[in-house]
Amino acid sequence: MTSTTWWRGDTATWQAEGWSFELRGDELADIRRGGEVILRAVRAVVRDHGWNTVPTSVTATESDESSLRLVLRHEGFGAEVVSTLTVETSGDELRVTWDAENLRVFSTCRTGLVVLHPATDAGRRVTVTHSDGAVEQTAFPTRISPHQPILDIRALELHPTGDADAATTIRFDGDVFEMEDQRNWSDASFKTYSRPLGLPYPYPIAAGERVHQSLTVAAVRTSTAESPPSAEIVLVEGGPFPAVGVEASTAPGRGSRCADGSFRVVELNLTTPTWSAALRRAAADGLPLDVRLVIDQDPKPLADAARALAHHPVVAVTPFDSVRHVSDEGTVARTQAAFDDAGVPTHLRAGARSHFTELNREQDRIPDDVHGIVFTTTPLFHSLDTEQLVEALPMQRLIAAQAVEMADRRPVHIGPVTLRPRFNNVATSPEPAPTLTDLSEGYGAQFTGAEDERQNSMELAAWTIASAAALAVPGVESLSWFETWGPRGLRDATGAPRFVAEAITALSPLAGRMLLWGSSPDGLLWAIGARADDEDVVLVANLGRVPRTATVEVPERTAVKDVIPAGSWLRLTTRN
């Protein structure tokens, strides 16, 4: 196996007058005033009519003792924009200005600055100045907010979080801004952006049209001393270890049978002609099927699918409306009726086809009388940076815990977790779809998803172990990741395993044992375990860039301790 590079190599630190940030391509990341992170990131983005992010390249960089200037080119998806992003410091103030010129007419859902506030701001009090000058006292939400927590923003005053802290103010110019809770998508941030989503989108930008926006941050310099991160994890018992599954491949061709995981997730889009072939190929693996159905108002494909599933070992069926991508009451009722008419008994689940976001927003549409709650998550919805991939892990813990609470004693099923989205649930125009009845061109995510070269990386195995540790909270009954084979798979098209297959192999046999779960001390070091009568198995992952000596405490047994290499994982055991 050949491993793909995990971390990018084009990062640099910029400093001036006590301000500093990490320059990651076109992103200003971890903006600090002294030792405190003020903002998680600032970036200029151009989104097309379907919310796809137009690729941005840095064509020139200029810097002096108090300013930085990036010359940017945003090109792709029909867009061609040239711009400059300028950073200037003056004592306790840092100003970021974006000047852009559009070179060809195109439709956009967003063109402007986005500002990311760190997830650690949750619960922090803030004074909001609105566009009309009115002032409101509020706070960053602690629970993941389904909708925008703050609207109509001209300025934010972030109140001190400690006795020695001072307030931080951020002023926005050039448009009306608002905020969303990006933890819904497992991003470790709150995002302030323009233009307001209450206005029509997509909207046209004329050739030659210019966009000018800026933000000014005022913060007192701090000298926060960073303590060395703890390397101790305490695990406790938490009920049965979740079942571990894998999604059936959506890649073209015949592929090979795959035994990874204990069950097979297969999504059958009944609005396309490939669903029957997709079912046959998934069933060929010989594992129980976790079936997801995408349905519209046409009753015939649903009736056909119910009859077809009678011949396979189906553990559950989750129907999703083809437009809303959630299991609303009508969708579940039609599916139950179709299976009853076919004389096929089944356990129906309900939830969101896409992200936790839709489950959070549409929970009132989901019926109570179902056998479980389902949703998926992907760490790379808004950003493709590896930093985002790693920072998503603590957010996965928040998502899992809130989902269990929302499920109200119904079991929760999370997955398939994938690096990139399997489809664009916010597309404003029809997505590509297969037209053939066979799988020579693939189906599903092969048409609507995206590939990621990090599928081949060694570190993805450690990330998957950490993801399991984050998501496996009491109340989660099953977890699934990736596809069986193909570009989004545990294996390549020939069936040869990638590094990540080792993680699924390690996790799968733990299902049904007593779960040992706990929190990460820093979001980089994670552990999950399973208890049997004679031994505890503990899987420890280190997503950091340096080796860590980890100590894992387990109840009633000797702690396990070992050195975990950077970007790697180990299987440890402790016996009576």
C-alpha positions as CSV (number, residue, x, y, z in Angstrom):
1,M,0.0,0.0,0.0
2,T,1.2,3.5,-0.8
3,S,0.3,6.2,1.8
4,T,-0.9,9.6,0.8
5,T,0.4,12.7,2.6
6,W,-1.9,13.7,5.5
7,W,-0.7,17.2,6.4
8,R,-0.3,20.0,3.9
9,G,3.1,21.6,3.4
10,D,2.2,25.2,2.5
11,T,1.7,26.6,6.0
12,A,3.5,29.5,7.5
13,T,3.2,31.7,10.7
14,W,2.8,35.5,10.3
15,Q,3.4,37.8,13.2
16,A,3.1,41.6,13.7
17,E,2.6,43.8,16.8
18,G,1.6,40.9,19.1
19,W,-0.8,39.5,16.5
20,S,-0.1,36.2,14.9
21,F,-1.9,33.6,12.7
22,E,-1.1,30.5,10.7
23,L,-1.3,31.1,6.9
24,R,-2.8,27.9,5.4
25,G,-3.0,28.6,1.7
26,D,-5.6,31.3,1.4
27,E,-6.9,30.9,5.0
28,L,-5.9,33.0,8.0
29,A,-6.1,30.4,10.7
30,D,-5.9,30.5,14.5
31,I,-5.7,34.3,14.8
32,R,-4.1,35.2,18.1
33,R,-3.5,38.3,20.2
34,G,-0.6,37.1,22.3
35,G,-1.5,33.7,23.6
36,E,-5.2,33.6,23.1
37,V,-6.9,32.4,20.0
38,I,-9.4,35.2,19.0
39,L,-10.7,33.7,15.8
40,R,-10.5,30.2,14.4
41,A,-10.1,31.5,10.8
42,V,-10.9,34.1,8.2
43,R,-11.3,33.3,4.6
44,A,-12.7,34.8,1.4
45,V,-15.0,32.4,-0.3
46,V,-16.9,32.2,-3.6
47,R,-19.7,29.7,-3.8
48,D,-21.5,28.7,-7.0
49,H,-25.2,28.3,-7.6
50,G,-25.2,24.9,-5.9
51,W,-23.1,26.0,-2.8
52,N,-19.9,24.4,-4.3
53,T,-16.8,26.2,-3.1
54,V,-14.9,27.7,-6.1
55,P,-11.2,26.7,-5.9
56,T,-8.9,29.5,-4.7
57,S,-5.3,29.9,-5.5
58,V,-2.7,32.3,-4.1
59,T,-1.0,33.9,-7.0
60,A,1.2,36.4,-5.1
61,T,2.1,37.3,-1.5
62,E,3.5,40.6,-0.2
63,S,4.4,41.3,3.5
64,D,6.1,43.9,5.6
65,E,6.4,44.5,9.4
66,S,2.7,45.3,9.9
67,S,0.7,44.0,6.9
68,L,0.2,41.1,4.6
69,R,-1.3,41.1,1.1
70,L,-2.5,38.0,-0.7
71,V,-3.5,38.1,-4.4
72,L,-6.1,35.5,-5.0
73,R,-7.8,33.9,-8.0
74,H,-11.1,32.1,-7.6
75,E,-11.8,30.0,-10.7
76,G,-14.1,27.0,-11.4
77,F,-17.8,26.0,-11.5
78,G,-18.3,28.8,-14.0
79,A,-16.8,31.5,-11.8
80,E,-13.7,33.7,-12.4
81,V,-12.9,36.2,-9.7
82,V,-9.7,38.0,-8.9
83,S,-9.2,39.6,-5.4
84,T,-6.8,40.8,-2.8
85,L,-7.0,39.9,0.9
86,T,-5.1,42.4,3.0
87,V,-4.2,42.2,6.7
88,E,-3.1,45.3,8.6
89,T,-2.2,45.7,12.3
90,S,-2.2,48.8,14.4
91,G,-1.6,48.2,18.1
92,D,-4.6,46.4,19.5
93,E,-6.4,46.3,16.2
94,L,-6.2,43.9,13.3
95,R,-8.1,44.7,10.0
96,V,-8.8,42.3,7.2
97,T,-10.0,43.8,3.9
98,W,-11.2,41.9,0.8
99,D,-11.5,43.6,-2.6
100,A,-12.8,41.4,-5.4
101,E,-13.6,41.8,-9.0
102,N,-15.9,39.4,-10.9
103,L,-14.7,38.8,-14.4
104,R,-17.7,36.9,-15.9
105,V,-21.4,36.8,-15.0
106,F,-22.4,33.9,-12.8
107,S,-24.8,32.9,-10.1
108,T,-23.6,32.6,-6.6
109,C,-25.0,31.6,-3.2
110,R,-22.3,33.4,-1.3
111,T,-19.3,35.6,-2.3
112,G,-17.6,37.3,0.6
113,L,-15.7,37.0,3.9
114,V,-16.4,34.2,6.4
115,V,-15.2,34.4,9.9
116,L,-14.9,31.3,12.1
117,H,-15.2,31.6,15.9
118,P,-13.7,28.8,17.9
119,A,-16.1,26.2,19.3
120,T,-14.7,27.0,22.8
121,D,-16.8,30.2,22.6
122,A,-19.9,28.1,23.3
123,G,-21.7,29.7,26.2
124,R,-19.7,32.9,26.0
125,R,-21.8,36.1,26.4
126,V,-21.8,38.5,23.5
127,T,-23.2,41.9,22.8
128,V,-24.6,42.2,19.3
129,T,-24.9,45.5,17.4
130,H,-27.4,45.2,14.6
131,S,-27.4,47.0,11.3
132,D,-29.8,49.7,12.6
133,G,-27.7,50.4,15.7
134,A,-29.9,48.4,18.1
135,V,-28.0,46.4,20.7
136,E,-28.8,42.9,22.0
137,Q,-27.4,40.8,24.8
138,T,-27.1,37.1,24.0
139,A,-24.6,34.2,24.1
140,F,-23.0,31.7,21.8
141,P,-25.2,28.5,22.1
142,T,-24.0,25.6,24.3
143,R,-26.2,23.0,22.6
144,I,-25.8,22.7,18.9
145,S,-28.2,25.3,17.5
146,P,-30.4,24.0,14.5
147,H,-30.7,27.5,13.1
148,Q,-28.8,30.8,13.1
149,P,-28.2,31.8,16.7
150,I,-27.4,35.5,15.8
151,L,-28.9,37.5,12.9
152,D,-28.3,40.9,11.5
153,I,-24.8,41.5,12.7
154,R,-22.8,44.8,12.4
155,A,-20.5,44.2,15.4
156,L,-19.9,41.6,18.1
157,E,-18.5,42.3,21.5
158,L,-17.3,39.1,23.1
159,H,-17.4,39.4,26.9
160,P,-14.4,38.3,29.0
161,T,-14.3,34.6,29.9
162,G,-12.1,35.0,32.9
163,D,-11.2,37.6,35.6
164,A,-8.0,38.6,33.7
165,D,-9.6,38.7,30.3
166,A,-10.7,41.8,28.4
167,A,-13.5,42.0,25.9
168,T,-12.9,41.5,22.2
169,T,-14.8,43.4,19.5
170,I,-15.3,42.5,15.9
171,R,-16.8,45.0,13.4
172,F,-18.1,43.9,10.0
173,D,-18.4,46.2,7.0
174,G,-19.6,45.8,3.4
175,D,-22.8,43.8,4.0
176,V,-25.1,42.5,6.7
177,F,-23.7,39.4,8.4
178,E,-25.2,36.6,10.5
179,M,-24.0,33.5,12.3
180,E,-24.6,29.8,12.1
181,D,-23.5,26.9,14.3
182,Q,-21.1,24.9,12.2
183,R,-20.9,22.2,14.9
184,N,-24.0,20.8,13.1
185,W,-21.6,19.6,10.3
186,S,-18.8,18.6,12.9
187,D,-16.9,21.8,12.2
188,A,-15.2,23.1,15.4
189,S,-16.6,26.6,14.9
190,F,-19.4,29.2,14.7
191,K,-19.4,31.0,11.3
192,T,-20.2,34.6,10.8
193,Y,-20.9,35.3,7.1
194,S,-22.8,37.3,4.5
195,R,-25.2,37.5,2.8
196,P,-28.2,36.7,5.0
197,L,-29.9,33.4,4.0
198,G,-33.2,35.1,4.3
199,L,-32.5,36.8,1.0
200,P,-33.0,35.0,-2.3
201,Y,-30.2,32.7,-3.5
202,P,-28.5,31.9,-5.8
203,Y,-28.2,35.5,-7.0
204,P,-26.4,36.9,-10.1
205,I,-23.1,38.8,-10.1
206,A,-22.4,40.8,-13.2
207,A,-19.1,40.8,-15.1
208,G,-17.1,43.7,-13.7
209,E,-19.0,43.9,-10.4
210,R,-16.9,44.5,-7.4
211,V,-17.2,43.2,-3.8
212,H,-15.6,45.1,-0.9
213,Q,-15.8,43.7,2.7
214,S,-13.8,44.1,5.8
215,L,-13.6,43.2,9.5
216,T,-11.8,44.9,12.3
217,V,-10.8,43.0,15.4
218,A,-9.9,44.8,18.6
219,A,-8.3,42.8,21.4
220,V,-6.0,43.4,24.3
221,R,-2.8,41.3,24.1
222,T,-2.7,38.4,26.5
223,S,0.2,36.2,27.6
224,T,-1.7,33.0,28.3
225,A,0.7,30.2,29.2
226,E,-0.2,26.9,27.6
227,S,0.0,23.9,29.8
228,P,1.3,20.6,28.4
229,P,-1.6,18.6,27.3
230,S,-2.6,15.7,29.5
231,A,-2.1,12.2,28.1
232,E,-4.4,10.4,30.5
233,I,-7.8,9.0,29.4
234,V,-10.3,7.5,31.9
235,L,-12.7,5.0,30.4
236,V,-15.9,3.8,32.0
237,E,-18.5,1.2,31.2
238,G,-21.3,2.3,28.9
239,G,-23.5,-0.6,27.8
240,P,-23.0,-2.7,24.6
241,F,-20.3,-1.8,22.2
242,P,-21.9,-0.7,18.9
243,A,-22.1,-2.9,15.9
244,V,-19.7,-1.9,13.2
245,G,-20.6,-1.8,9.5
246,V,-19.5,-0.6,6.1
247,E,-21.5,0.9,3.2
248,A,-21.7,-1.1,0.0
249,S,-19.5,0.2,-2.8
250,T,-21.1,2.7,-5.2
251,A,-18.1,2.5,-7.7
252,P,-18.6,1.1,-11.2
253,G,-17.9,-2.5,-12.1
254,R,-18.3,-5.8,-10.5
255,G,-15.7,-5.4,-7.8
256,S,-15.2,-8.2,-5.3
257,R,-17.0,-9.6,-2.3
258,C,-16.0,-8.0,1.0
259,A,-16.4,-9.3,4.5
260,D,-15.4,-6.1,6.4
261,G,-17.7,-5.1,9.2
262,S,-20.7,-7.0,10.6
263,F,-23.4,-5.5,8.4
264,R,-23.7,-3.8,5.1
265,V,-25.3,-0.3,4.6
266,V,-26.8,0.0,1.1
267,E,-28.7,3.1,-0.1
268,L,-31.2,2.3,-2.8
269,N,-32.4,5.4,-4.7
270,L,-35.8,4.3,-6.0
271,T,-35.9,7.3,-8.4
272,T,-33.0,5.8,-10.4
273,P,-32.9,2.6,-12.4
274,T,-29.8,1.1,-10.7
275,W,-31.4,0.3,-7.3
276,S,-32.1,-3.4,-8.1
277,A,-28.5,-4.0,-9.3
278,A,-27.1,-2.2,-6.3
279,L,-29.2,-4.4,-4.0
280,R,-27.9,-7.6,-5.6
281,R,-24.3,-6.5,-5.4
282,A,-24.5,-5.4,-1.8
283,A,-26.3,-8.7,-0.8
284,A,-23.5,-10.7,-2.5
285,D,-21.3,-9.9,0.5
286,G,-23.6,-12.2,2.6
287,L,-24.0,-9.8,5.5
288,P,-27.2,-8.4,7.1
289,L,-28.4,-5.3,5.2
290,D,-29.1,-1.9,6.7
291,V,-31.2,-0.5,3.9
292,R,-31.7,3.1,3.2
293,L,-34.4,4.0,0.7
294,V,-34.7,7.3,-1.2
295,I,-38.3,7.6,-2.4
296,D,-40.7,10.0,-4.1
297,Q,-44.5,9.9,-4.5
298,D,-44.5,7.1,-7.0
299,P,-45.8,4.0,-5.2
300,K,-44.6,1.4,-7.7
301,P,-40.8,1.4,-7.1
302,L,-41.5,1.3,-3.4
303,A,-43.8,-1.7,-3.8
304,D,-41.2,-3.4,-6.0
305,A,-38.4,-2.7,-3.4
306,A,-40.5,-4.2,-0.6
307,R,-41.0,-7.4,-2.5
308,A,-37.3,-7.5,-3.5
309,L,-36.1,-7.1,0.1
310,A,-38.2,-10.1,1.2
311,H,-35.5,-12.3,-0.1
312,H,-32.6,-10.8,1.8
313,P,-31.5,-10.6,5.5
314,V,-32.6,-7.0,6.2
315,V,-32.0,-5.7,9.8
316,A,-33.8,-2.4,9.2
317,V,-35.1,0.0,6.5
318,T,-34.8,3.7,6.7
319,P,-36.8,5.7,4.1
320,F,-35.9,9.3,3.1
321,D,-37.9,11.7,1.1
322,S,-36.0,12.4,-2.2
323,V,-36.4,16.2,-1.8
324,R,-36.2,16.9,1.9
325,H,-33.7,14.1,2.6
326,V,-35.4,13.3,5.9
327,S,-37.8,10.6,7.1
328,D,-40.9,12.6,7.6
329,E,-44.2,11.1,8.8
330,G,-45.7,10.7,5.4
331,T,-42.5,9.0,4.0
332,V,-42.4,6.5,6.9
333,A,-46.1,5.8,6.6
334,R,-46.0,5.1,2.9
335,T,-43.0,2.8,3.4
336,Q,-44.7,0.9,6.2
337,A,-47.8,0.5,4.1
338,A,-45.8,-0.8,1.1
339,F,-44.1,-3.5,3.3
340,D,-47.3,-4.5,4.9
341,D,-49.0,-4.9,1.5
342,A,-46.1,-7.1,0.4
343,G,-46.3,-9.1,3.6
344,V,-42.7,-8.3,4.4
345,P,-42.0,-7.6,8.1
346,T,-39.4,-5.0,8.8
347,H,-38.0,-2.6,11.4
348,L,-38.4,1.0,10.2
349,R,-35.9,3.6,11.3
350,A,-36.1,7.3,10.6
351,G,-33.7,10.3,10.5
352,A,-31.6,12.3,8.1
353,R,-29.9,11.1,4.9
354,S,-27.3,13.8,5.0
355,H,-25.9,15.5,8.2
356,F,-26.8,15.9,11.8
357,T,-27.9,19.4,10.7
358,E,-31.0,18.1,9.1
359,L,-31.8,15.8,12.0
360,N,-31.4,18.8,14.3
361,R,-33.5,21.1,12.1
362,E,-36.2,18.6,11.1
363,Q,-36.7,16.6,14.3
364,D,-40.3,17.6,14.6
365,R,-41.1,16.0,11.2
366,I,-39.7,12.6,12.3
367,P,-42.3,10.2,13.8
368,D,-41.8,8.8,17.2
369,D,-43.0,5.2,16.5
370,V,-39.8,4.0,14.8
371,H,-37.1,1.5,15.8
372,G,-34.2,3.9,15.7
373,I,-32.8,7.2,14.6
374,V,-30.3,7.5,11.7
375,F,-28.0,10.2,10.4
376,T,-24.6,10.5,8.7
377,T,-21.8,12.9,9.2
378,T,-18.8,14.0,7.2
379,P,-15.9,16.1,8.5
380,L,-15.1,17.9,5.2
381,F,-18.3,19.6,4.2
382,H,-17.1,23.2,4.5
383,S,-13.3,22.8,4.3
384,L,-10.9,20.2,2.9
385,D,-8.0,20.9,5.4
386,T,-6.6,18.1,7.4
387,E,-6.9,20.4,10.4
388,Q,-10.6,20.4,10.0
389,L,-10.6,16.6,9.7
390,V,-8.9,16.3,13.1
391,E,-10.9,19.1,14.8
392,A,-14.1,17.3,13.7
393,L,-13.5,14.5,16.3
394,P,-14.6,16.4,19.4
395,M,-17.6,17.8,17.5
396,Q,-18.5,14.2,16.6
397,R,-18.7,13.5,20.3
398,L,-21.1,16.5,20.8
399,I,-23.2,15.4,17.8
400,A,-23.5,11.8,19.1
401,A,-24.4,12.9,22.6
402,Q,-27.1,15.4,21.4
403,A,-28.5,12.8,19.0
404,V,-28.9,10.3,21.8
405,E,-30.7,12.9,23.8
406,M,-33.0,13.8,20.9
407,A,-33.7,10.1,20.2
408,D,-35.3,9.8,23.7
409,R,-34.4,6.2,24.4
410,R,-34.6,5.0,20.8
411,P,-31.3,3.5,19.6
412,V,-29.1,5.8,17.4
413,H,-27.4,4.6,14.2
414,I,-24.6,6.8,12.8
415,G,-23.1,6.4,9.4
416,P,-21.8,5.8,6.9
417,V,-19.2,8.4,8.0
418,T,-17.2,9.5,5.0
419,L,-14.4,12.0,4.4
420,R,-16.4,14.0,1.8
421,P,-20.2,14.3,1.4
422,R,-21.9,11.5,-0.4
423,F,-24.2,14.0,-2.1
424,N,-25.1,17.7,-2.0
425,N,-28.2,18.0,0.1
426,V,-28.3,21.8,-0.5
427,A,-28.0,21.6,-4.3
428,T,-30.2,24.1,-6.1
429,S,-30.4,22.1,-9.3
430,P,-30.7,18.4,-10.1
431,E,-27.6,16.4,-9.4
432,P,-26.1,13.8,-11.8
433,A,-27.8,10.4,-11.7
434,P,-27.3,7.1,-13.5
435,T,-29.4,6.2,-16.5
436,L,-28.5,2.5,-16.9
437,T,-30.0,-0.4,-15.1
438,D,-26.6,-2.1,-14.4
439,L,-23.6,-0.8,-12.4
440,S,-21.2,-0.2,-15.2
441,E,-21.1,3.5,-14.4
442,G,-21.7,3.0,-10.7
443,Y,-24.5,4.7,-8.7
444,G,-25.1,7.0,-5.7
445,A,-21.9,8.7,-4.5
446,Q,-20.1,7.7,-7.7
447,F,-22.2,10.4,-9.3
448,T,-22.9,12.8,-6.5
449,G,-20.0,12.4,-4.1
450,A,-16.3,13.3,-4.1
451,E,-13.1,11.4,-3.8
452,D,-10.3,12.3,-1.3
453,E,-6.7,11.2,-1.7
454,R,-6.4,10.8,2.1
455,Q,-8.5,7.6,1.8
456,N,-5.1,6.1,1.0
457,S,-3.3,7.5,4.1
458,M,-2.0,5.6,7.0
459,E,-3.4,8.2,9.4
460,L,-7.0,7.5,8.3
461,A,-6.9,4.3,10.3
462,A,-6.0,6.2,13.4
463,W,-8.7,8.8,12.6
464,T,-11.3,6.0,12.3
465,I,-10.4,4.6,15.7
466,A,-10.7,8.1,17.1
467,S,-14.0,8.6,15.3
468,A,-15.3,5.4,16.9
469,A,-14.1,6.7,20.3
470,A,-15.9,10.0,19.7
471,L,-19.2,8.6,18.4
472,A,-19.6,5.5,20.6
473,V,-21.5,7.0,23.5
474,P,-24.1,5.0,25.4
475,G,-27.3,4.9,23.3
476,V,-25.5,4.5,19.9
477,E,-26.3,1.0,18.7
478,S,-24.4,1.0,15.4
479,L,-21.6,2.8,13.6
480,S,-20.5,2.6,10.0
481,W,-17.7,4.1,7.9
482,F,-16.8,4.5,4.2
483,E,-17.5,2.0,1.4
484,T,-16.3,-1.5,0.9
485,W,-14.1,-0.9,-2.2
486,G,-13.4,1.7,-4.8
487,P,-12.2,5.3,-4.4
488,R,-14.2,5.8,-1.2
489,G,-13.6,2.3,0.1
490,L,-11.6,0.3,2.7
491,R,-10.2,-1.5,-0.3
492,D,-9.2,-0.5,-3.8
493,A,-11.0,-1.7,-6.9
494,T,-9.0,-4.9,-6.9
495,G,-9.9,-5.7,-3.4
496,A,-6.5,-4.9,-1.9
497,P,-6.9,-3.4,1.6
498,R,-6.1,0.2,2.4
499,F,-4.7,1.1,5.8
500,V,-8.1,2.1,7.1
501,A,-9.4,-1.5,6.7
502,E,-7.2,-2.4,9.7
503,A,-9.2,-0.1,11.9
504,I,-12.5,-1.7,10.9
505,T,-11.0,-5.1,11.5
506,A,-10.0,-4.1,15.0
507,L,-13.3,-2.5,15.8
508,S,-15.7,-5.1,14.4
509,P,-15.1,-8.0,16.8
510,L,-15.7,-5.8,19.8
511,A,-19.4,-5.4,19.1
512,G,-21.7,-6.7,21.8
513,R,-19.1,-6.6,24.5
514,M,-19.2,-4.0,27.3
515,L,-18.3,-0.6,25.9
516,L,-15.5,1.3,27.6
517,W,-15.7,4.9,26.7
518,G,-14.3,8.3,27.8
519,S,-13.3,11.8,26.7
520,S,-10.2,12.9,24.9
521,P,-7.9,15.2,27.0
522,D,-7.2,17.5,24.0
523,G,-9.0,16.3,20.9
524,L,-5.9,14.5,19.6
525,L,-5.6,11.5,21.8
526,W,-8.6,9.1,21.9
527,A,-9.3,5.7,23.3
528,I,-12.1,3.2,23.1
529,G,-12.3,-0.2,24.7
530,A,-14.4,-3.3,25.1
531,R,-14.6,-5.6,28.2
532,A,-14.9,-9.4,28.3
533,D,-14.6,-11.7,31.3
534,D,-10.9,-12.4,30.9
535,E,-9.6,-9.2,29.3
536,D,-10.2,-5.6,28.2
537,V,-9.2,-4.6,24.7
538,V,-8.3,-0.9,24.4
539,L,-7.7,0.9,21.0
540,V,-5.7,4.2,21.4
541,A,-5.3,6.7,18.6
542,N,-2.9,9.7,18.4
543,L,-3.9,12.3,15.8
544,G,-1.2,14.7,16.8
545,R,2.1,15.4,15.0
546,V,4.4,14.0,17.7
547,P,4.4,10.7,19.6
548,R,2.5,10.6,22.9
549,T,2.9,8.4,25.9
550,A,-0.7,7.6,26.7
551,T,-2.1,6.2,30.0
552,V,-5.6,4.7,29.8
553,E,-7.4,4.0,33.1
554,V,-10.0,1.2,33.0
555,P,-12.4,0.3,35.8
556,E,-11.2,-2.4,38.2
557,R,-8.1,-3.3,36.2
558,T,-4.5,-2.2,35.8
559,A,-4.1,0.9,33.6
560,V,-2.5,0.4,30.2
561,K,0.3,2.7,29.1
562,D,2.3,2.9,25.9
563,V,3.9,5.3,23.4
564,I,1.5,6.0,20.5
565,P,3.3,7.2,17.4
566,A,2.1,10.3,15.6
567,G,-0.8,9.7,13.3
568,S,-1.1,6.1,14.4
569,W,-3.0,3.7,16.8
570,L,-2.3,0.7,19.0
571,R,-4.3,-2.2,20.3
572,L,-3.6,-2.7,24.0
573,T,-5.0,-5.4,26.4
574,T,-5.3,-5.7,30.2
575,R,-6.2,-8.9,32.0
576,N,-7.5,-9.8,35.5
